[in-house]
Amino acid sequence: MRALLLIDIQNDFCPSGALAVPLGDEVVAVANRLMASGLPAIATQDWHPRDHGSFAANHHGAQPFTTAQLAGLPQVLWPVHCVQGTPGAAFHPQLDQGRISAIFPKGEDPTIDSYSGFFDNGRRRATGLDGHLRRHGFHELLVLGLATDYCVKATVLDALALGYAVQLIVDGCRSVELTPGDGARARDAMRTAGARETTSAELLAQG
């Protein structure tokens, strides 16, 4: 069986959000069309405590989008975003949340970031997503969301490493592009690891 995996379609990653991904809200309609076709949908959600170590504001004198070390790993320091219980952490209001069967929060540990929907960045703790997928018999993931060059990429690479077949829905993803070309490089990395690329139109045409 296959599942639609929606990555972090949250207000803070959409226009006017604290960490807005250019045109990030355009993925909402793609997600809704695919969910309406009957594909079972599961979502991930950035869910940070306010004291999260990935926030530049929690490092004296640091500026957003610079790099530091967190839990022994290189870490981009982000603007404060997706703080637990805030409007910015909520899913986009036009996302059809009633069709989402399960939600997996990530990034709850203030000492390490978590781009992937499966593990933190050090692969020290699992979110429970893998166990959920296996219990329900899902072996193929159709992935879309925000952002291509960070959380989508990390989730896809982990899914492939765990043995899932993965299709990346390219019209359902948008990139941060801190460095021009990051989105294209992320797609290259996912394809090289074994992901197939598709579009929502192609999936809907399959019925």
Backbone as a chain_set.jsonl record, in Angstrom:
{"seq": "MRALLLIDIQNDFCPSGALAVPLGDEVVAVANRLMASGLPAIATQDWHPRDHGSFAANHHGAQPFTTAQLAGLPQVLWPVHCVQGTPGAAFHPQLDQGRISAIFPKGEDPTIDSYSGFFDNGRRRATGLDGHLRRHGFHELLVLGLATDYCVKATVLDALALGYAVQLIVDGCRSVELTPGDGARARDAMRTAGARETTSAELLAQG", "coords": {"N": [[0.85, -1.197, 0.0], [0.294, 2.318, -0.476], [1.081, 5.572, 0.829], [0.263, 9.009, 1.276], [2.506, 11.421, 2.149], [2.712, 14.254, 3.969], [4.697, 16.983, 4.364], [5.287, 19.194, 6.832], [3.384, 21.38, 6.336], [2.831, 24.167, 7.26], [1.859, 27.245, 8.893], [4.027, 29.001, 9.471], [5.851, 28.401, 7.496], [4.767, 29.333, 5.227], [3.775, 32.094, 3.018], [4.177, 35.211, 4.66], [4.758, 33.995, 7.017], [6.986, 33.147, 9.786], [9.255, 31.877, 8.861], [9.182, 31.916, 6.004], [8.727, 30.013, 3.107], [9.4, 30.591, -0.239], [6.515, 30.914, -2.178], [5.323, 28.913, -0.756], [2.706, 28.312, 0.04], [1.49, 27.314, -2.198], [1.601, 24.583, -2.274], [-0.519, 23.603, -0.893], [-2.986, 23.295, -2.289], [-2.256, 21.246, -4.018], [-1.803, 19.139, -2.226], [-4.412, 18.882, -1.191], [-5.924, 18.103, -3.457], [-4.848, 15.581, -3.976], [-5.395, 14.209, -1.593], [-8.17, 14.23, -1.727], [-8.572, 12.408, -3.701], [-8.543, 10.034, -2.482], [-6.24, 8.958, -1.439], [-4.552, 7.723, 1.387], [-3.534, 9.85, 4.007], [-0.78, 11.164, 5.805], [0.818, 13.296, 8.12], [3.67, 15.372, 8.879], [4.905, 17.566, 11.446], [6.572, 20.41, 12.361], [7.523, 21.162, 15.623], [8.458, 22.946, 17.847], [9.99, 23.66, 21.047], [10.15, 26.852, 22.72], [12.709, 27.449, 23.494], [14.422, 26.29, 21.686], [17.442, 25.004, 20.349], [18.094, 25.479, 17.694], [17.3, 27.975, 17.022], [18.288, 31.174, 16.112], [17.909, 33.284, 17.872], [18.354, 32.2, 20.334], [21.041, 32.098, 20.684], [23.573, 34.012, 21.744], [24.1, 37.036, 20.14], [23.992, 35.898, 17.616], [23.037, 35.658, 14.165], [20.147, 35.03, 12.136], [20.244, 32.36, 9.747], [22.942, 31.955, 9.725], [25.641, 29.669, 10.572], [26.103, 27.211, 13.08], [27.112, 24.978, 15.743], [25.244, 22.225, 16.865], [24.396, 19.821, 19.114], [26.736, 18.558, 18.352], [26.628, 18.624, 15.615], [26.664, 20.266, 12.398], [24.69, 23.201, 12.153], [22.179, 25.126, 10.761], [21.178, 28.274, 11.838], [18.033, 29.302, 12.605], [15.307, 31.676, 12.122], [13.011, 32.198, 14.856], [10.513, 29.809, 14.849], [7.517, 27.878, 14.254], [6.738, 27.344, 16.925], [5.636, 25.444, 19.64], [2.162, 25.204, 19.987], [1.579, 27.728, 18.982], [0.105, 30.024, 16.546], [1.722, 30.003, 14.26], [2.779, 27.455, 14.175], [0.656, 25.918, 13.489], [-1.177, 23.973, 11.055], [-1.577, 25.031, 7.623], [-4.444, 27.011, 7.067], [-6.118, 26.349, 4.927], [-5.539, 23.753, 4.336], [-6.8, 20.504, 4.043], [-7.425, 19.205, 6.747], [-9.036, 17.297, 7.875], [-8.789, 14.983, 6.424], [-6.41, 13.89, 7.13], [-4.843, 11.246, 8.616], [-3.0, 10.717, 10.639], [-0.619, 12.453, 12.655], [2.711, 13.447, 12.997], [4.744, 14.911, 15.212], [7.83, 16.774, 15.288], [11.191, 17.793, 16.178], [11.032, 18.441, 18.853], [12.864, 18.187, 20.9], [14.976, 20.361, 22.544], [17.714, 20.313, 22.224], [18.605, 19.333, 19.825], [18.109, 19.462, 16.273], [15.464, 18.517, 13.98], [14.967, 17.576, 10.974], [14.017, 15.502, 9.373], [11.069, 13.494, 8.994], [11.243, 11.096, 10.267], [13.441, 10.748, 12.079], [15.524, 12.51, 14.512], [18.15, 14.898, 13.692], [20.525, 13.654, 14.314], [19.869, 11.045, 14.22], [19.189, 9.849, 16.614], [16.869, 9.566, 18.006], [13.682, 8.287, 17.303], [10.671, 9.303, 15.598], [8.395, 7.804, 15.573], [7.059, 7.504, 13.226], [7.94, 5.582, 11.312], [7.279, 3.116, 12.554], [4.488, 3.377, 12.648], [3.814, 3.43, 9.905], [4.622, 0.867, 9.109], [3.007, -0.777, 10.717], [0.567, -0.308, 9.547], [0.858, -1.299, 7.045], [2.009, 0.143, 4.938], [4.142, 0.588, 2.207], [5.064, 2.173, 0.234], [5.77, 5.573, -0.33], [4.375, 8.686, -1.085], [5.555, 11.761, -1.463], [5.299, 15.124, -0.428], [5.604, 18.699, 0.2], [7.126, 21.014, 2.546], [10.362, 21.973, 3.388], [11.755, 21.541, 0.111], [14.599, 21.42, 0.13], [15.346, 20.903, 2.714], [13.526, 19.659, 5.017], [11.878, 17.97, 3.453], [13.784, 16.696, 1.81], [15.408, 15.401, 3.812], [13.54, 13.668, 4.959], [12.786, 12.045, 2.781], [15.269, 10.825, 2.153], [15.745, 9.362, 4.496], [13.493, 7.686, 4.443], [14.019, 6.134, 2.161], [16.365, 4.865, 3.019], [15.298, 3.287, 4.976], [13.952, 1.44, 3.535], [11.623, 1.973, 2.1], [9.734, 2.468, -0.896], [9.826, 5.44, -2.769], [8.137, 8.23, -4.064], [8.63, 11.433, -5.221], [6.661, 14.228, -5.226], [6.814, 16.598, -7.393], [5.525, 19.019, -8.06], [4.346, 19.589, -5.736], [6.1, 20.59, -3.903], [8.266, 23.061, -2.451], [11.162, 25.209, -2.253], [13.581, 26.436, 0.157], [16.02, 27.692, -0.566], [18.439, 28.935, 0.476], [20.956, 29.12, -0.548], [21.299, 29.772, -3.943], [20.033, 27.275, -6.098], [19.868, 25.226, -4.29], [17.49, 23.748, -4.068], [17.394, 22.287, -6.481], [19.725, 20.788, -6.185], [19.009, 19.272, -3.97], [16.928, 17.726, -5.061], [18.427, 16.267, -6.912], [19.991, 14.745, -5.141], [18.036, 13.188, -3.902], [17.002, 11.727, -6.073], [19.326, 10.335, -6.81], [19.605, 8.702, -4.606], [17.507, 7.006, -4.967], [14.857, 7.806, -5.191], [11.865, 8.319, -7.073], [10.649, 10.76, -9.363], [7.558, 12.475, -9.683], [4.367, 13.891, -10.669], [1.463, 15.606, -9.4], [-0.592, 15.509, -11.263], [0.082, 13.274, -12.825], [-0.186, 11.248, -10.903], [-2.927, 11.448, -10.271], [-3.999, 10.778, -12.707], [-3.544, 8.092, -12.786], [-5.524, 7.054, -11.296]], "CA": [[0.0, 0.0, 0.0], [1.039, 3.566, -0.485], [0.533, 6.66, 1.627], [0.668, 10.371, 0.972], [3.194, 11.98, 3.308], [2.704, 15.713, 3.879], [5.785, 17.473, 5.201], [5.371, 20.528, 7.456], [2.605, 22.413, 5.63], [2.491, 24.978, 8.428], [1.768, 28.683, 8.622], [5.315, 29.696, 9.509], [6.588, 28.121, 6.27], [4.009, 29.896, 4.116], [3.936, 33.548, 2.931], [3.955, 36.004, 5.871], [5.191, 33.233, 8.175], [8.276, 33.512, 10.37], [10.308, 31.293, 8.022], [8.386, 31.693, 4.798], [9.303, 29.403, 1.917], [8.78, 31.244, -1.389], [5.371, 30.224, -2.789], [5.058, 27.699, 0.015], [1.279, 27.996, 0.141], [1.014, 26.653, -3.414], [1.55, 23.125, -2.104], [-1.758, 23.223, -0.2], [-3.96, 22.809, -3.266], [-1.776, 19.949, -4.511], [-2.099, 18.161, -1.175], [-5.863, 18.677, -1.088], [-6.39, 17.319, -4.605], [-4.433, 14.187, -3.83], [-6.164, 13.61, -0.5], [-9.544, 14.048, -2.185], [-8.613, 11.233, -4.579], [-8.652, 8.845, -1.646], [-4.957, 8.512, -0.898], [-4.42, 7.925, 2.829], [-2.578, 10.933, 4.233], [-0.106, 11.296, 7.097], [1.525, 14.575, 8.105], [4.648, 15.736, 9.898], [4.688, 18.916, 11.955], [7.597, 21.024, 13.196], [6.844, 21.42, 16.904], [9.619, 23.315, 18.65], [9.901, 24.491, 22.239], [10.648, 28.204, 22.451], [14.15, 27.517, 23.768], [15.109, 25.353, 20.795], [18.805, 25.404, 20.02], [18.254, 25.853, 16.286], [16.865, 29.362, 16.832], [19.365, 32.158, 16.275], [17.608, 34.118, 19.034], [18.833, 31.53, 21.543], [22.507, 32.131, 20.663], [23.89, 35.428, 21.933], [24.749, 37.729, 19.036], [23.915, 35.164, 16.345], [22.067, 36.108, 13.184], [19.509, 33.943, 11.385], [20.814, 31.81, 8.518], [24.348, 31.621, 9.915], [25.825, 28.275, 10.945], [26.725, 26.928, 14.368], [27.102, 23.561, 16.085], [24.191, 21.822, 17.781], [24.517, 18.381, 19.366], [27.885, 18.065, 17.611], [26.337, 18.618, 14.182], [26.481, 21.601, 11.819], [23.307, 23.62, 12.304], [21.72, 26.446, 10.349], [20.404, 28.954, 12.875], [16.82, 29.778, 11.954], [14.398, 32.529, 12.899], [12.079, 31.465, 15.709], [9.403, 29.356, 14.008], [6.787, 26.662, 14.605], [6.783, 27.131, 18.369], [4.508, 24.632, 20.079], [0.945, 25.864, 20.418], [1.393, 29.057, 18.397], [-0.516, 29.975, 15.217], [2.704, 29.682, 13.236], [3.004, 26.01, 14.13], [-0.553, 25.257, 12.997], [-1.226, 23.708, 9.618], [-2.198, 26.075, 6.81], [-5.895, 26.891, 7.287], [-6.819, 25.762, 3.786], [-5.222, 22.337, 4.214], [-7.941, 19.671, 4.447], [-6.886, 18.408, 7.847], [-9.934, 16.194, 8.183], [-8.386, 13.786, 5.684], [-5.11, 13.442, 7.632], [-5.149, 10.187, 9.589], [-2.042, 10.727, 11.74], [0.322, 13.58, 12.633], [3.926, 13.139, 13.742], [5.538, 16.099, 15.519], [9.288, 16.6, 15.297], [11.899, 18.973, 16.647], [10.603, 18.768, 20.21], [14.031, 18.201, 21.782], [15.652, 21.633, 22.312], [19.156, 20.158, 22.064], [18.946, 18.85, 18.483], [17.051, 19.737, 15.306], [14.863, 17.322, 13.384], [14.408, 17.868, 9.661], [13.312, 14.328, 8.865], [9.881, 13.035, 9.688], [11.514, 9.807, 10.897], [14.433, 10.82, 13.142], [16.226, 13.786, 14.663], [19.261, 15.011, 12.746], [21.576, 12.713, 14.675], [19.26, 9.712, 14.188], [19.276, 9.333, 17.979], [15.526, 9.294, 18.492], [12.696, 8.153, 16.23], [9.406, 9.996, 15.829], [7.29, 6.852, 15.554], [6.461, 7.427, 11.891], [8.263, 4.301, 10.676], [6.457, 2.074, 13.159], [3.099, 3.571, 12.217], [3.682, 3.011, 8.51], [4.75, -0.594, 9.018], [1.814, -1.39, 11.318], [-0.57, -0.158, 8.648], [1.136, -1.969, 5.784], [2.454, 1.046, 3.869], [5.498, 0.295, 1.732], [5.437, 3.202, -0.742], [5.418, 6.906, 0.14], [4.267, 9.781, -2.042], [5.992, 12.813, -0.55], [5.27, 16.529, -0.833], [5.593, 19.62, 1.332], [8.074, 22.101, 2.742], [10.822, 22.523, 2.128], [12.475, 20.544, -0.676], [16.026, 21.348, 0.414], [15.598, 20.576, 4.121], [12.74, 18.598, 5.653], [11.471, 16.989, 2.442], [14.975, 15.908, 1.46], [15.804, 14.529, 4.915], [12.523, 12.629, 5.109], [12.899, 11.123, 1.648], [16.489, 10.022, 2.276], [15.542, 8.393, 5.565], [12.525, 6.694, 3.976], [14.718, 5.213, 1.262], [17.281, 4.063, 3.826], [14.48, 2.343, 5.735], [13.439, 0.431, 2.625], [10.387, 2.352, 1.425], [9.743, 3.073, -2.22], [9.448, 6.841, -2.601], [7.929, 9.123, -5.191], [8.612, 12.843, -4.848], [5.664, 14.951, -6.02], [7.613, 17.797, -7.574], [4.71, 20.23, -8.052], [3.865, 19.768, -4.376], [7.235, 20.974, -3.054], [8.923, 24.352, -2.673], [12.486, 25.228, -1.625], [14.046, 27.627, 0.866], [17.047, 28.275, -1.429], [19.391, 29.834, 1.135], [21.935, 29.293, -1.615], [20.622, 29.436, -5.198], [20.286, 25.931, -6.589], [19.725, 24.219, -3.235], [16.371, 22.872, -4.375], [17.799, 21.365, -7.544], [20.697, 19.849, -5.614], [18.261, 18.341, -3.124], [16.256, 16.769, -5.939], [19.457, 15.364, -7.428], [20.371, 13.819, -4.075], [16.946, 12.239, -3.704], [16.983, 10.816, -7.224], [20.501, 9.468, -6.721], [19.36, 7.726, -3.541], [16.515, 6.037, -5.42], [13.497, 8.336, -5.299], [11.333, 8.662, -8.39], [9.903, 12.013, -9.4], [6.261, 12.426, -10.343], [3.552, 15.088, -10.457], [0.115, 15.293, -8.941], [-1.393, 15.152, -12.434], [0.4, 11.888, -13.177], [-0.776, 10.369, -9.9], [-4.374, 11.452, -10.413], [-4.344, 10.065, -13.939], [-3.456, 6.659, -12.523], [-6.758, 6.631, -10.642]], "C": [[0.882, 1.243, 0.0], [0.295, 4.64, 0.289], [1.074, 7.983, 1.124], [1.271, 10.962, 2.236], [3.365, 13.478, 3.114], [3.716, 16.278, 4.871], [5.58, 18.937, 5.576], [4.627, 21.634, 6.691], [1.986, 23.325, 6.693], [2.577, 26.466, 8.116], [3.121, 29.373, 8.587], [6.163, 29.441, 8.271], [5.878, 28.661, 5.029], [4.153, 31.416, 4.103], [3.4, 34.255, 4.162], [4.311, 35.24, 7.133], [6.588, 33.623, 8.612], [9.452, 32.982, 9.563], [9.682, 30.908, 6.685], [9.229, 31.094, 3.674], [8.638, 30.069, 0.712], [7.718, 30.364, -2.046], [4.98, 28.955, -2.034], [3.595, 27.321, 0.079], [0.73, 27.308, -1.099], [0.931, 25.138, -3.264], [0.222, 22.671, -1.494], [-2.769, 22.634, -1.174], [-3.551, 21.452, -3.821], [-2.096, 18.858, -3.493], [-3.59, 17.854, -1.11], [-6.405, 17.848, -2.238], [-6.042, 15.85, -4.433], [-5.173, 13.503, -2.686], [-7.596, 13.327, -0.939], [-9.68, 12.833, -3.099], [-8.689, 9.934, -3.789], [-7.348, 8.317, -1.102], [-4.925, 8.728, 0.616], [-3.281, 8.894, 3.119], [-2.083, 10.94, 5.671], [0.729, 12.56, 7.014], [2.612, 14.617, 9.168], [4.446, 17.2, 10.26], [5.891, 19.345, 12.791], [6.929, 21.506, 14.485], [7.903, 21.746, 17.958], [9.247, 23.967, 19.975], [10.541, 25.846, 21.954], [12.151, 28.324, 22.672], [14.961, 26.617, 22.84], [16.464, 25.89, 20.352], [19.046, 25.759, 18.579], [17.844, 27.296, 16.02], [18.031, 30.32, 17.076], [19.158, 33.007, 17.531], [18.103, 33.507, 20.341], [20.349, 31.395, 21.586], [22.92, 33.6, 20.688], [24.648, 35.991, 20.734], [24.64, 37.053, 17.692], [22.82, 35.734, 15.454], [21.421, 34.911, 12.492], [20.256, 33.628, 10.096], [22.335, 31.714, 8.56], [24.419, 30.179, 10.414], [26.539, 28.17, 12.283], [26.798, 25.418, 14.528], [25.968, 23.31, 17.063], [24.239, 20.307, 17.893], [25.66, 17.762, 18.557], [27.715, 18.03, 16.114], [26.278, 20.05, 13.655], [25.004, 21.965, 11.814], [23.09, 25.007, 11.731], [20.896, 27.023, 11.492], [19.237, 29.679, 12.209], [16.146, 30.88, 12.76], [13.494, 31.647, 13.774], [10.855, 31.09, 14.867], [8.775, 28.104, 14.587], [6.923, 26.318, 16.086], [5.488, 26.445, 18.808], [3.333, 25.49, 20.544], [0.688, 27.237, 19.852], [0.716, 28.941, 17.031], [0.474, 29.604, 14.116], [2.965, 28.199, 13.096], [1.803, 25.252, 13.587], [-0.438, 24.977, 11.502], [-1.919, 24.866, 8.897], [-3.715, 25.915, 6.884], [-6.66, 26.279, 6.126], [-6.474, 24.289, 3.553], [-6.381, 21.515, 4.769], [-7.501, 18.696, 5.531], [-7.774, 17.224, 8.211], [-9.581, 14.9, 7.473], [-7.034, 13.246, 6.146], [-5.348, 12.454, 8.769], [-4.212, 10.18, 10.785], [-1.07, 11.885, 11.545], [1.514, 13.223, 13.513], [4.734, 14.425, 13.97], [7.025, 15.763, 15.544], [9.943, 17.891, 15.76], [11.529, 19.384, 18.053], [11.758, 18.848, 21.204], [14.822, 19.487, 21.536], [17.137, 21.499, 22.011], [19.572, 19.682, 20.68], [17.79, 19.141, 17.536], [16.573, 18.421, 14.689], [14.217, 17.708, 12.068], [13.537, 16.713, 9.175], [12.067, 14.036, 9.671], [10.092, 11.734, 10.446], [12.41, 9.901, 12.136], [14.866, 12.266, 13.359], [17.47, 13.764, 13.773], [20.442, 14.11, 13.074], [21.127, 11.27, 14.641], [19.348, 9.043, 15.567], [17.913, 8.95, 18.534], [14.57, 9.268, 17.301], [11.406, 8.867, 16.607], [8.234, 9.045, 15.998], [6.654, 6.679, 14.189], [6.719, 6.07, 11.233], [7.399, 3.176, 11.243], [5.009, 2.156, 12.731], [2.897, 3.061, 10.794], [3.723, 1.491, 8.38], [3.521, -1.29, 9.61], [0.627, -1.352, 10.384], [-0.293, -0.687, 7.237], [1.56, -1.068, 4.637], [3.898, 0.729, 3.491], [5.975, 1.31, 0.692], [4.916, 4.547, -0.247], [5.43, 7.889, -1.015], [4.462, 11.059, -1.229], [5.856, 14.189, -1.195], [5.359, 17.398, 0.408], [6.755, 20.587, 1.334], [9.168, 21.688, 3.727], [11.706, 21.48, 1.44], [13.886, 20.319, -0.174], [16.348, 21.068, 1.874], [14.733, 19.397, 4.572], [12.237, 17.557, 4.66], [12.654, 16.09, 2.098], [15.344, 14.934, 2.568], [14.822, 13.382, 5.101], [12.627, 11.586, 4.001], [14.131, 10.236, 1.794], [16.36, 8.986, 3.389], [14.558, 7.298, 5.14], [13.184, 5.667, 3.066], [15.658, 4.305, 2.048], [16.537, 3.006, 4.638], [13.798, 1.302, 4.847], [12.13, 0.749, 1.937], [10.679, 2.739, -0.026], [9.204, 4.49, -2.072], [9.257, 7.5, -3.954], [7.838, 10.553, -4.651], [7.667, 13.578, -5.788], [6.201, 16.364, -6.241], [6.774, 19.077, -7.587], [4.114, 20.504, -6.673], [4.962, 20.135, -3.405], [7.752, 22.365, -3.434], [10.188, 24.393, -1.818], [12.764, 26.531, -0.893], [15.039, 28.394, 0.008], [17.893, 29.311, -0.677], [20.557, 30.129, 0.209], [21.239, 28.908, -2.916], [21.028, 28.049, -5.7], [20.13, 24.848, -5.543], [18.588, 23.243, -3.534], [16.722, 21.846, -5.431], [18.798, 20.343, -7.024], [20.004, 18.828, -4.707], [17.544, 17.295, -3.968], [17.254, 15.785, -6.529], [19.825, 14.308, -6.389], [19.29, 12.769, -3.844], [16.855, 11.243, -4.848], [18.147, 9.827, -7.152], [20.304, 8.371, -5.683], [18.266, 6.723, -3.9], [15.091, 6.529, -5.504], [13.131, 8.558, -6.764], [10.629, 10.0, -8.286], [8.61, 11.812, -10.172], [5.564, 13.758, -10.131], [2.186, 14.656, -9.955], [-0.779, 14.882, -10.114], [-1.161, 13.698, -12.842], [-0.236, 10.918, -12.189], [-2.276, 10.303, -10.04], [-4.816, 10.718, -11.671], [-4.297, 8.557, -13.762], [-4.726, 6.118, -11.857], [-6.542, 6.062, -9.264]], "O": [[2.041, 1.216, 0.415], [-0.932, 4.629, 0.394], [2.192, 8.066, 0.615], [0.619, 10.999, 3.279], [4.072, 13.921, 2.209], [3.595, 16.069, 6.078], [5.69, 19.819, 4.725], [5.189, 22.698, 6.433], [0.791, 23.259, 6.979], [3.278, 26.885, 7.195], [3.341, 30.249, 7.75], [7.107, 30.188, 8.014], [6.345, 28.462, 3.908], [4.613, 31.985, 5.093], [2.313, 33.945, 4.648], [4.18, 35.785, 8.229], [7.294, 34.341, 7.903], [10.531, 33.574, 9.58], [9.659, 29.74, 6.297], [10.299, 31.602, 3.339], [7.409, 30.106, 0.65], [7.984, 29.223, -2.421], [4.382, 28.041, -2.601], [3.265, 26.138, 0.163], [-0.377, 26.771, -1.066], [0.255, 24.478, -4.053], [-0.124, 21.492, -1.567], [-3.347, 21.581, -0.905], [-4.404, 20.599, -4.067], [-2.595, 17.79, -3.849], [-3.983, 16.694, -0.988], [-7.254, 16.982, -2.029], [-6.862, 14.976, -4.715], [-5.541, 12.334, -2.803], [-8.172, 12.304, -0.568], [-10.774, 12.291, -3.257], [-8.878, 8.861, -4.362], [-7.341, 7.324, -0.373], [-5.244, 9.823, 1.08], [-2.196, 8.777, 2.549], [-2.848, 10.75, 6.617], [1.289, 12.869, 5.962], [2.498, 13.986, 10.218], [3.888, 17.975, 9.482], [6.198, 18.723, 13.807], [5.897, 22.176, 14.444], [8.201, 20.936, 18.836], [8.293, 24.743, 20.033], [11.374, 25.971, 21.056], [12.795, 29.204, 22.101], [16.077, 26.225, 23.183], [16.61, 27.068, 20.026], [20.106, 26.294, 18.253], [18.023, 27.792, 14.908], [18.676, 30.273, 18.124], [20.127, 33.405, 18.178], [18.254, 34.21, 21.341], [20.888, 30.667, 22.421], [22.641, 34.342, 19.746], [25.707, 35.484, 20.363], [25.149, 37.581, 16.703], [21.803, 36.229, 15.939], [22.074, 33.889, 12.283], [20.821, 34.51, 9.449], [22.961, 31.422, 7.541], [23.392, 29.543, 10.651], [27.456, 28.936, 12.579], [26.577, 24.669, 13.576], [25.754, 24.095, 17.986], [24.136, 19.596, 16.893], [25.581, 16.61, 18.129], [28.553, 17.472, 15.406], [25.883, 20.957, 14.387], [24.158, 21.126, 11.503], [23.736, 25.963, 12.158], [20.027, 26.351, 12.047], [19.43, 30.552, 11.362], [16.391, 31.003, 13.96], [13.253, 30.484, 13.451], [10.236, 31.954, 14.246], [9.421, 27.357, 15.322], [7.184, 25.174, 16.456], [4.393, 26.827, 18.394], [3.487, 26.381, 21.38], [-0.313, 27.866, 20.194], [0.747, 27.873, 16.42], [0.097, 28.954, 13.14], [3.332, 27.73, 12.019], [1.913, 24.071, 13.258], [0.298, 25.652, 10.782], [-2.734, 25.582, 9.478], [-4.221, 24.797, 6.776], [-7.749, 25.741, 6.326], [-7.049, 23.649, 2.672], [-6.885, 21.806, 5.853], [-7.24, 17.523, 5.267], [-7.299, 16.251, 8.797], [-10.03, 13.829, 7.881], [-6.558, 12.245, 5.609], [-5.982, 12.793, 9.768], [-4.585, 9.687, 11.849], [-0.739, 12.251, 10.417], [1.346, 12.755, 14.639], [5.334, 14.961, 13.038], [7.419, 14.623, 15.79], [9.324, 18.955, 15.736], [11.688, 20.548, 18.421], [11.641, 19.505, 22.238], [15.3, 19.694, 20.421], [17.765, 22.468, 21.586], [20.765, 19.63, 20.381], [16.627, 19.079, 17.934], [17.192, 17.369, 14.855], [13.058, 18.12, 12.037], [12.453, 16.927, 8.633], [12.011, 14.294, 10.873], [9.212, 11.308, 11.194], [12.169, 9.214, 13.129], [14.62, 13.135, 12.523], [17.801, 12.739, 13.177], [21.271, 13.831, 12.207], [21.89, 10.367, 14.985], [19.553, 7.834, 15.671], [17.814, 8.109, 19.427], [14.641, 10.114, 16.41], [11.089, 9.018, 17.787], [7.187, 9.439, 16.512], [5.804, 5.809, 14.004], [5.806, 5.478, 10.658], [6.849, 2.374, 10.488], [4.369, 1.135, 12.48], [1.933, 2.35, 10.511], [2.946, 0.904, 7.627], [3.049, -2.285, 9.06], [-0.223, -2.242, 10.409], [-1.124, -0.536, 6.341], [1.479, -1.472, 3.477], [4.766, 0.618, 4.356], [7.146, 1.311, 0.312], [3.774, 4.655, 0.2], [6.365, 7.925, -1.816], [3.622, 11.399, -0.396], [6.241, 14.395, -2.346], [5.211, 16.912, 1.529], [7.3, 20.939, 0.288], [8.885, 21.116, 4.779], [12.326, 20.644, 2.098], [14.334, 19.178, -0.058], [17.523, 21.001, 2.237], [15.176, 18.25, 4.509], [12.174, 16.374, 4.995], [12.531, 14.865, 2.096], [15.572, 13.755, 2.297], [15.227, 12.251, 5.37], [12.562, 10.385, 4.262], [14.05, 9.026, 1.583], [16.817, 7.853, 3.236], [14.765, 6.122, 5.441], [12.933, 4.468, 3.188], [15.738, 3.108, 1.773], [17.091, 1.952, 4.947], [13.143, 0.389, 5.349], [11.571, -0.109, 1.255], [11.745, 3.272, -0.333], [8.242, 4.72, -1.339], [10.077, 7.361, -4.862], [7.062, 10.835, -3.738], [7.85, 13.553, -7.005], [6.059, 17.227, -5.375], [7.261, 20.125, -7.164], [3.458, 21.524, -6.465], [4.778, 20.007, -2.194], [7.677, 22.779, -4.591], [10.285, 23.711, -0.798], [12.256, 27.589, -1.263], [14.923, 29.611, -0.135], [18.045, 30.44, -1.144], [21.08, 31.243, 0.183], [20.647, 27.832, -2.997], [22.208, 27.7, -5.721], [20.247, 23.665, -5.862], [18.713, 22.045, -3.279], [16.388, 20.669, -5.296], [18.728, 19.166, -7.378], [20.378, 17.655, -4.686], [17.551, 16.111, -3.631], [16.959, 14.594, -6.637], [19.955, 13.127, -6.71], [19.594, 11.598, -3.616], [16.654, 10.05, -4.622], [17.976, 8.633, -7.399], [20.778, 7.248, -5.856], [18.109, 5.707, -3.224], [14.194, 5.761, -5.851], [13.972, 8.931, -7.582], [10.074, 10.337, -7.24], [8.561, 11.089, -11.167], [6.11, 14.654, -9.487], [1.803, 13.492, -10.07], [-1.628, 14.002, -9.969], [-2.108, 12.981, -13.167], [-0.767, 9.881, -12.589], [-2.857, 9.223, -9.94], [-5.885, 10.107, -11.696], [-4.943, 7.824, -14.511], [-4.979, 4.913, -11.846], [-7.502, 5.667, -8.602]]}, "num_chains": 1, "name": "protein.A"}
